[in-house]
Amino acid sequence: MTPSAPLERRIEPAGLARRADLGRQAVGRLRSGGETPRRRDLEIVATTVVGMAAMLSGPLVWVAGGLLLAAMIFGTLQVLAATEDDRFAGGRGVPVESLILPAVAAIGCLGAIRLVPLGLAVIPALAATAFLIDRTLALETQLVTAEQVPTADDRSQALVTMLVVAFVAFVGVAAVVPGGIAGYGPAGAPVVPLPLGNLLLLGLADAFIAGLLGYRAAALRATSLREALWSALTYGVAIAIGAAAIRAMGIPRLIGPALLMFLFYLWDVLHGATPARRRDPRWIWETALLAGLGAIVALWNLRLVG
């Protein structure tokens, strides 16, 4: 009989089950961070800013969005750093890409809430805002506190969350840019071409969102920094071209942002299946394709406006 056998007999099954359950609960709290005051405070502050921004207009919306983006990056860093320090003694550091998803979710909601009529309808919209920000923080907490590289299940979960955030953010951009949503007006009104200035603003804002999310997606594949940055750039260019083409076609209402979300998914599948390296011949074809599509879309919009 081994020395540990008597100890094993003295532990009652009920007590062993209770200890195991308490251990699972502790790990769950560390991984989700749902009970941490910092995370709850960040969600409340972000939701409050989104609600207040619903009454802003013009350049003030962009200013509020920039301030909220910076605040979310700083706040997410504090939340993840505190959780990570609790999980690992001394801490391992918070990756930069872990700060992206909650920040993009917040500024996306800031723009999208402008489509909600002022009144009681704002309350469920703010609840949805808090829920989305909470889920992104929970996901990043899970990834930061994991003891191994992201698994296939982790990447699938992250991709689904990124697609939801991408849709909300693309809706938010289209809602903030004047005329960004085609057909969003009186019933039967003709869809007019978007002025070039607004079209450029729409494309650049969507490219910025796609670039941030693309960098987050590339980081999940454990690529190098150069490959992740190049991948983020291609995400941005592809989405900018797609946004301009969709607006030129006059695709109505929220179908346009949904198609952009689908394009983001297709581009992610492409980059997840093939390496994006400059020495790869496919990189040349990819670059040429983006340049050609960009030229076609630009000429198309110039003819519509002219």
N, C-alpha and C positions, 0 to 999 in steps of 0.2 A: 504494500500500500504506500502510495507516495505521501510526502509531508503535507501536501495541499488537500488531501482527501478529507480529513476531519473538518477543515474550514468549510469545505463545500457542503458537508452535511449540516453544519450549523446555520447556513443561510436558508431561510424559509423561501419557498417559491413565490409567495405573495410579496415578500420584501424585495426579492430579486427583480420581480416584474415592476415593482414601484420604482426602484432605482433606475432601471432601464428606461422607464417612461419619463422620469425626470431628466435623464440624460438626453433623450431625444428632444424633449421640450426645450432644454437649454441650447442645444445645437440649432434647433429651429429658430429660436429667438435671435441667435447670433447671425444666422444666414438671412433671415428676412428683415431684421432690423425694424419690424413693424412697431415695436414698443419703445423705440428710442425717441426721446423728446426732440432731438435735433431734426430727425427726419420728419416728425409730425409738424414741427414748427416751419420747416422749409415748405412743406406742402401747403400749409395754411397761408404763408406769405405769398407763395406763387399764385395760389388760387385767388387771393385778394387782389393782387396786381392785375390778373387777367380780368376779374370782374370790373375793376375801376377803368381799365383800358377800353372796355366796351363803349364808354361814353366819349372817347377821344376821337379825333379826326385829323386828317392831313398828316404833316410831318411828325406830329406828336406821337402818332402810333408807332412810327419807326424808332423814335427816341425811346419810347417805353419798351419796345421789343429789344433794343440793344441793351438797355439797362437790365431787363429781366434775364437776358441771355448771360450777361456777366454775373448777375447775382446767383443764377442757378448753377453756373460752373463753380463759383466759390462755395456755395452752400452744399452742393453735391460732394465736393472735395472734403469738406468738414465731416459730413455724414459718413462717407465711405472710410475716411481715415480713422474716425472713432470706432466704427464697427470692426475694421480690420485690425486695429490695435487690441481690441477685446478678443479677437479670434486668435491672433498670433502675438506672442509676447515680443515687444519691441517694434512690431509692425514690419511690413514688407514694402510699403509704398503703394500709392494708388496710381494705376496707369492713366495716362491722359485720355485715352479713348473711353474710359469708364465715365467720364464727365459729359459726354456728348449727348447721349440718348435722353436723359431727363431734361437737359437744357432745350433741346429741339422740341420735345413734347410741350414744354411750357410756352415757348414762343409760337408754336403752331396753334395752341389753344387760344393764345392772345389774339391771333388774327381770325381764327375760325369763329370765335364767339360773336364777331360782328355780324354774322349772318342770322343770329338769334334775335328776334324782336325783343325790345326792352320790356320787361314785365316779369310775370311769374315764370315764363319759359327760361329765364336766365338761371334760375335755381337749379334745375336738373343739369343744365349745361355746365355750371360750376362744379356740381357733384361729379360729372363725367371728367372734368378737368383734374380734380383732385385724385380721382381713381386712376387716370392714365399716368399722372406723375408718380403716384404711389407704386404702380406696377413697374415702371421703368427703374425706379430706385430699388425696388425689391430684386429685379433682375440683375442690376449691376452689383448689388450687395452679394447676391449668390455667386456671381462670377468672380468677384474680388476675393471672397473668403474661401473659394474652392482651393483644394490642395493639389489639383492637377490642372493641366491645360483643358480648355473647353472640349467637351465630348460632342458627338454628333447630335445628341439630344439637346445639349446646351445651345449649340449653334442653331438648331431648328427653332427652339424657343425664342432665341434672340432675334432670328429673322422675322418670325411672326410679329413680335413686338415692334421691330423696326418698320415693317410694312404698315402697321396701324399708325405709328408715329409719322411716317412719311405721308400717308394719306391726309392726316389732320394738318400737317405742316403745309402741304401743297394747297389744301383748301384755304388755310390761313393766308398764304401769300396771295392767292387769287382774290381773296376777300379784301385785302388791304390795297392792292393795286387798283386804281380806278379803271373799271371796265375789264378787270382780269377774268371775270366769270362771264362767258358768253351766254346770252339768253337770260341773264338774271335781271329781269325788268318786267314791264307790263306784258301781259299775254298778247301774242300776235305781233309784238314789236320786232322789226327786222334786226338781225345781228349785224352790227357795224364793225368794220376793222378796227383793231386797237392801234392808236397812234404809236409811232416808232419809239418815242421816249418811254411810254408805259410798257410797250412790248419788251424793250431792253431791260427795264426794271423787273418785269415779271420773270424773264429768262435768267437774269443774274441772281435774283432772290431764290428761285427754284434750284439753280445750280449750286448756290451756297448750301442750301439744305441737303441736297443730294451728295455734295462733296463731304459734308460732315458725317452723314449716315454711311456713305461709302467707305470712309476711313474706318468707321466703327466696324463695318462688316469685314473689311480686309484684315483688321487686327485680330478678329476671331479665327482667321485661318493661319495665324502665327507666321505671317510674312515679315520680311525685313521692312525697315522704316521707309526706304526708298520705294519699294514696291507698293507699300500701303499708300504713300503720298501720290504715286502715279495712278494707282487704282482710284483714289478719291477724285483726282482730276478728271479721269475718264467718266466717272459717274456724273460729275457736274456738267461736263460738256454734253453727254448724251441726254441728260434730263433737260438742259437748256434748249437743245434742238427740239426735243419732244414737246416742251411747253410752247415754243413758238409755233410749231406745226399744228398742234391741237387747237391753239387759239386762232390760227389762220383759217382752219377748217370750220370754226364756229361751233365746235361741239358743245352742246348746251350744259349749263349748270355744273353739277358735281361729277358728271361723267368724265370731264377733262382731268381733274385731279386723280380720279380712279384709274384712268389710263396711264397717267404718270407713275402711279404706284406700281402698276403692272409692268411698265417699262423698267422701273427700278429693280423689280424682282427678276426680270429676264436678264438684265445686265449683271446682277449678282450671280445668277446661275452661270452665265458665261465666264465670269471671272473666277468662280469657284471651281469650274471644270478645267480651265486652261490657265497655265501660268502667264502672268502679265509681265514679261521681261523684255527689255529693249532688244536683246539679242535674238529673241524669238521672231521668226518671219511673220507670225500672226499679229505681232504688235504693229508692223508696218501696214498691214491690211486694215487693222482696226483704226489706226490713225487716219488713213486715207478715206475710209468709210465715213468717219465722223466729220472730216473736213468737207467731203462732198455733200453730205446731208446738210451740214450747216450752210453751205453756199446755196443749195437749192431752197431751203427754208427762208433764207434771207431775201433772195430774189422774189420768192413767192409773196412775202409780206410787203416788199417794196411795190410790187404790182398792185396789191390790194389797196394799199394806202394811196398810191399815186393815181 
